[in-house]
Amino acid sequence: MRRLLVLGLMALPLLVSGCSKGPAEAALKAADEAIAKAAPLAEKFVPDQFKTLTDAAAAAKSSFDKGDYAAALAAAKDLPAKAGEILAAAGAKKDELTGLWNGLAESLPAQLAGVTEKITAIAAQKRLPKGIDAAGLETAKAELAEITGTWTRATEAFGTGEIPSALQAANDVKARVEALVKTLEPVVLPPAKK
């Protein structure tokens, strides 16, 4: 009888750990599904938060692999809710960046057109106006070509959903257009003949 009791007590931890394996597996599966759902948006818009989430999931899996099902369950049970929070944060960040993009997309084409018009007008002069020489004009033309190319790539990136990189390129375009406008400011064109 005593031997049975000792054997029963020895088997008890195995039974308990076997019982907690199922819930830990279920919690890990739910966490994986929630993380997979959040991944496309979260990786792009809140990568740091997403990395924290995936690191927590990896730690939970590591505990599970070591047979510590209670620790795996404790670590994994809150991950779906955290994934939901991160997905919401990513959506908010996407909306914020899209708003910033829309503002730039509204103003930059007009600024680019203004600079293009001025450079074209300068180049059309028989004699270069005061404030710019031939080298300066060529530099301005080259810069304008690069800016226009960057803007084209930015709009393409935005069109494919790469909003953070599109916005970064658009901000670069804005800074470069403003610098080019400042460079061309001293150049005074003669009044147009009527």
C-alpha positions as CSV (number, residue, x, y, z in Angstrom):
1,M,0.0,0.0,0.0
2,R,2.8,2.3,0.9
3,R,4.6,1.6,-2.3
4,L,1.4,2.5,-4.3
5,L,1.1,5.7,-2.4
6,V,4.8,6.6,-3.1
7,L,4.3,5.7,-6.8
8,G,1.1,7.8,-6.9
9,L,2.9,10.8,-5.4
10,M,5.7,10.4,-7.8
11,A,3.3,10.3,-10.8
12,L,1.3,13.3,-9.6
13,P,3.7,15.9,-11.0
14,L,3.7,14.1,-14.4
15,L,-0.1,14.2,-14.4
16,V,-0.2,17.8,-13.4
17,S,2.3,18.8,-16.1
18,G,0.4,16.7,-18.7
19,C,-2.8,18.5,-17.7
20,S,-1.2,22.0,-18.1
21,K,0.4,21.1,-21.5
22,G,-2.9,21.3,-23.4
23,P,-3.9,24.8,-22.1
24,A,-0.3,26.0,-22.7
25,E,-0.5,24.7,-26.3
26,A,-3.8,26.4,-26.9
27,A,-2.6,29.7,-25.5
28,L,0.5,29.5,-27.7
29,K,-1.6,28.8,-30.7
30,A,-4.0,31.7,-30.0
31,A,-0.9,33.9,-29.5
32,D,0.6,32.8,-32.8
33,E,-2.7,33.5,-34.7
34,A,-3.1,37.0,-33.1
35,I,0.5,37.8,-33.9
36,A,0.2,36.6,-37.5
37,K,-2.9,38.8,-37.8
38,A,-1.1,41.9,-36.5
39,A,2.1,41.3,-38.3
40,P,1.5,43.0,-41.7
41,L,0.5,46.3,-40.2
42,A,2.6,46.2,-37.0
43,E,5.9,45.3,-38.6
44,K,5.5,48.3,-40.9
45,F,4.1,51.0,-38.5
46,V,5.2,50.0,-35.0
47,P,8.2,47.7,-35.5
48,D,9.6,48.2,-32.0
49,Q,6.3,47.2,-30.3
50,F,5.9,44.3,-32.6
51,K,9.4,43.0,-31.8
52,T,8.6,43.2,-28.1
53,L,5.6,41.1,-28.8
54,T,7.4,38.5,-30.9
55,D,10.2,38.3,-28.3
56,A,7.6,37.6,-25.6
57,A,6.1,34.9,-27.8
58,A,9.5,33.3,-28.3
59,A,10.1,33.3,-24.6
60,A,6.7,31.5,-24.0
61,K,7.6,28.9,-26.7
62,S,11.0,28.4,-25.1
63,S,9.3,27.7,-21.7
64,F,7.0,25.3,-23.4
65,D,9.8,23.5,-25.2
66,K,11.6,23.1,-21.9
67,G,8.5,21.5,-20.4
68,D,7.6,24.4,-18.2
69,Y,4.0,24.5,-19.3
70,A,2.8,26.7,-16.4
71,A,5.3,29.4,-17.3
72,A,4.5,29.0,-21.0
73,L,0.8,29.4,-20.3
74,A,1.4,32.4,-18.0
75,A,3.5,34.1,-20.7
76,A,1.3,33.3,-23.6
77,K,-2.2,33.9,-22.2
78,D,-2.0,37.7,-22.5
79,L,-0.3,37.8,-25.9
80,P,-3.5,37.9,-28.0
81,A,-4.7,40.9,-26.2
82,K,-1.3,42.6,-26.5
83,A,-1.3,41.8,-30.2
84,G,-4.7,43.4,-30.5
85,E,-3.4,46.5,-28.8
86,I,-0.4,46.7,-31.1
87,L,-2.6,46.2,-34.1
88,A,-4.7,49.2,-33.0
89,A,-1.6,51.2,-32.4
90,A,-0.3,50.3,-35.9
91,G,-3.7,51.4,-37.4
92,A,-3.5,54.7,-35.6
93,K,0.1,55.2,-36.8
94,K,-0.9,54.4,-40.3
95,D,-3.7,57.0,-40.2
96,E,-1.3,59.6,-38.8
97,L,1.3,59.0,-41.5
98,T,-1.3,58.9,-44.2
99,G,-2.5,62.3,-43.0
100,L,1.0,63.7,-43.2
101,W,1.5,62.2,-46.6
102,N,-1.8,63.7,-47.9
103,G,-0.7,67.1,-46.7
104,L,2.6,66.8,-48.6
105,A,1.0,65.3,-51.7
106,E,-1.3,68.3,-51.8
107,S,1.5,71.0,-51.5
108,L,4.6,69.5,-53.1
109,P,3.4,69.1,-56.7
110,A,2.7,72.9,-56.8
111,Q,6.0,73.7,-55.3
112,L,7.8,71.4,-57.8
113,A,5.8,73.0,-60.7
114,G,6.9,76.5,-59.5
115,V,10.6,75.5,-59.3
116,T,10.4,73.8,-62.7
117,E,8.7,76.9,-64.2
118,K,11.4,79.2,-62.9
119,I,14.3,77.0,-64.0
120,T,12.7,76.6,-67.5
121,A,12.2,80.4,-67.7
122,I,15.9,81.0,-66.6
123,A,17.1,78.5,-69.2
124,A,15.0,80.2,-71.9
125,Q,16.7,83.5,-71.5
126,K,19.2,84.6,-74.2
127,R,21.4,85.9,-71.4
128,L,21.3,84.4,-68.0
129,P,19.8,86.9,-65.4
130,K,21.7,88.3,-62.6
131,G,22.1,85.9,-59.6
132,I,22.9,82.8,-61.6
133,D,25.7,81.5,-63.9
134,A,25.8,78.6,-66.4
135,A,27.2,76.2,-63.8
136,G,24.5,77.3,-61.2
137,L,21.8,76.7,-63.8
138,E,23.1,73.2,-64.6
139,T,23.3,72.4,-60.9
140,A,19.7,73.6,-60.4
141,K,18.6,71.5,-63.4
142,A,20.3,68.4,-62.0
143,E,18.9,68.9,-58.5
144,L,15.4,69.4,-60.0
145,A,15.8,66.1,-62.0
146,E,16.8,64.2,-58.8
147,I,14.0,65.8,-56.7
148,T,11.5,64.9,-59.4
149,G,12.7,61.3,-59.5
150,T,12.6,61.0,-55.7
151,W,9.0,62.4,-55.7
152,T,8.0,59.8,-58.4
153,R,9.5,57.0,-56.3
154,A,7.7,58.4,-53.2
155,T,4.3,58.3,-54.9
156,E,5.0,54.8,-56.2
157,A,5.9,53.7,-52.7
158,F,2.8,55.2,-51.2
159,G,0.7,53.5,-53.9
160,T,2.1,50.1,-52.9
161,G,1.4,50.7,-49.2
162,E,5.0,51.6,-48.2
163,I,3.7,54.6,-46.3
164,P,6.7,55.2,-43.9
165,S,9.3,55.1,-46.7
166,A,7.0,57.2,-49.0
167,L,6.7,59.8,-46.2
168,Q,10.4,59.8,-45.6
169,A,11.1,60.4,-49.3
170,A,8.4,63.1,-49.4
171,N,10.0,64.9,-46.5
172,D,13.3,64.7,-48.3
173,V,11.7,66.2,-51.4
174,K,10.1,69.0,-49.4
175,A,13.5,69.9,-47.8
176,R,15.3,69.8,-51.2
177,V,12.6,71.9,-53.0
178,E,12.8,74.5,-50.2
179,A,16.6,74.6,-50.5
180,L,16.3,74.9,-54.3
181,V,13.8,77.7,-54.0
182,K,16.1,79.6,-51.7
183,T,19.0,79.1,-54.1
184,L,16.9,80.5,-57.0
185,E,15.4,83.4,-54.9
186,P,18.1,86.0,-55.8
187,V,17.6,85.3,-59.5
188,V,15.3,88.0,-60.9
189,L,13.8,87.3,-64.3
190,P,13.0,90.2,-66.6
191,P,9.3,91.0,-66.9
192,A,7.6,89.1,-69.6
193,K,7.1,91.0,-72.8
194,K,3.5,91.8,-73.8
